[in-house]
Amino acid sequence: MTRDIADVPAVEVITTVAVHLMSSAAVNLGLSEGGEDHRDLDEARKLIHSLAGLVTASTTEIGTYHAAPLRDGLKSLQLAFREASAVPDEPGQGPGEKFTGPVFS
């Protein structure tokens, strides 16, 4: 049975999209099984940047309960990107840091 999109709460749509962005970014960072075969930091940068924008913009709409784990996952991806980069971005210039501010470990 399929659900009509009109019946899906906005918080569910937002969190589902965020999880898809996270998963795709992780694969492009080489964090999946057989990761090095799929590593593409340019693609990962775009996905992390988009995820940061979505999480930042939707936090007030989805509430802390849903936003906190998304922010944690985002930070983990941002740190993984920094570690994977041969020449790390300056603090505040990494993917999504325009929205989150500089990310440090």
Salt bridges, closest charged atoms under 4 A:
GLU12 OE2 - ARG3 NH2 2.94
GLU36 OE2 - ARG39 NH1 3.49
ASP42 OD2 - LYS46 NZ 3.32
GLU43 OE2 - LYS46 NZ 3.45
ASP89 OD2 - ARG45 NH2 2.79
GLU97 OE2 - ARG82 NH2 2.82
